[in-house]
């Protein structure tokens, strides 16, 4: 197979959460363990940092990767989902896995796919581990896909575990309360392995402390560290919410220093001003145009969009245009009640089976005092917004990672 047919095979033949939702999720690590065993346990051949959390995983992962890369480490980075190209999920020093490496991996394990019956995500995790091991990386940043305890990535033995924050998302899979979700995320805490908690919350703190105690793991609450009080770090990633994420990153770097990694502040500061260039990171408060100001952001749950709405309120504009689409398995009411009522809305649906019908989204939005028209596609919604907006207006594109992905593609 060539590259396009190989990727089509992965998307079409395997259970895929983006398409199939909950039905694609396995409730154990058996498939990943079997894949790793077949591949010769590549996950044991490199050092890594494991990152979970409701929001901020991608930002923290890319910031850490940029810093380590700038310090001279050959750095692997595994994130999900991708926005434009499948290969975005697996990068080394900002470069995506080559097309031929994807083809070769799938050819190697094709027979095992029939035997093991893995999901799309399980295959990509195996591909990531195999590629990183073969490439002799120095360290990898591994982001969980969903949850932590039963996430396919949770077969690694990291040098640091990181949990960014806890919010209500994927409640049908992870639980309907913050402590229940925290319990799932805490599953990445390993024996005698330091763990960083990005944001302290009274309901989740005892969960993390209990798990850390069981694992005899030193626990660090980044936002409680006096070193970082009132810290304001210069970043190339825009959005005030990134200052929360960078505190998590700085605490993690402090632990790496304790582990004898020669991290210095000058190189760290330099890297944090070049995250997008170093890792090819996209989709977080990304400015697509200046007149009118056009921003895209992948925040897709109430916890993340609350930060985004605060950021929108700080902008200077005459009129606000919101291009919004969502997926069916999100808490739409929790999101819609946050969105600004004075905006003009352009309701759309991304091109996937999990997408919430634009007509239904428009009806739900009306219940929350949000008014606008529905459109047959994301791009037609954006086109309408651009036609209606004046130079001094603002256009925001979001509500779902997949809405932003269609625009960036």
Number of C-alpha atoms within 10 A of each C-alpha: 11 11 15 10 11 19 19 11 14 17 17 12 13 19 22 20 16 18 16 14 15 15 10 17 21 16 11 12 16 15 20 23 18 17 22 20 12 13 16 12 18 21 24 15 17 20 18 23 23 26 28 31 27 21 21 24 24 26 21 28 26 27 29 28 32 29 27 26 22 22 17 10 16 18 27 31 29 28 21 18 18 15 21 14 12 17 18 21 19 25 24 21 20 22 15 18 19 13 15 12 14 21 17 15 18 21 13 12 17 11 11 15 17 9 11 13 15 23 23 20 25 25 21 24 25 26 23 26 26 20 23 27 19 11 13 13 19 18 23 28 25 29 26 25 22 21 24 26 22 21 25 28 28 23 18 20 19 27 18 26 25 30 28 28 23 25 19 21 25 18 16 10 14 20 16 13 15 19 20 18 25 27 21 21 29 27 18 30 30 22 16 16 18 22 29 24 26 27 20 18 14 9 14 21 15 15 20 25 16 13 19 22 14 13 15 15 19 16 20 20 20 25 20 14 11 9 12 16 11 9 12 12 15 13 19 14 22 14 17 15 17 20 18 19 24 25 26 27 23 20 23 25 22 13 18 17 13 11 11 8 13 11 18 13 11 8 13 20 15 15 24 23 18 18 24 18 13 20 24 16 19 22 22 21 24 20 14 17 12 13 14 19 20 19 21 25 24 23 22 23 23 24 19 21 23 17 15 23 14 16 15 20 10 9 11 12 16 12 16 24 23 24 30 26 30 27 25 13 15 22 17 19 14 15 19 23 15 16 21 18 16 12 17 20 24 25 29 30 29 26 15 12 14 18 21 20 19 24 16 13 22 22 15 15 22 14 12 15 13 19 18 17 14 24 20 15 18 27 17 15 24 23 14 15 22 18 9 11 20 16 13 14 19 26 28 25 27 26 30 22 23 26 29 28 22 15 18 14 8
